[in-house]
Amino acid sequence: MKTEPDLPDRPRWYGGKILVAEDNLLLGEVVCEFLRECGLAPVGPFATVEQAQAVARTAVLDGAVLDLKLGGHLCYPVCAALQARAIPFMFLTGYADLSMIPPGLKSTPIICKPFEASEMKAAIAAMLKLDARLYATAPHALRH
């Protein structure tokens, strides 16, 4: 009988809380559902920089998926709040011109809208420093 390799991070990350900041309500719900199917717990979606920043400052979070522009405002105050707490994050954007991203955030993972499930899965796993095998046995996990 073949046994599953030891995956010590599973208890730490399964159910991890992920802030979702997306001003398109439908897409925000799609991202939240995707996270749930990955075994993660979405927090949000939040449609404004102010809402997302308030949560980023105080909530217990393991990571964040941030629309680059929320209601026409860049999400950098949310990034600063997350960085201050050493919480990893990634950008989700529909913009082709990414020159607006400042040098200090250029290494942030970016997923373009519309996203492919496999691309989002890989970015979330990288953001959280996970091995994708962690989700291999979870129901509905990352099967898009």
Beta strands, then each sheet from edge to edge (+ up, - down):
strand 1: 17-21
strand 2: 41-46
strand 3: 63-67
strand 4: 69-70
strand 5: 73-74
strand 6: 89-93
strand 7: 110-112
sheet 1: 2+ 1+ 3+ 6+ 7+
sheet 2: 4+ 5-
end
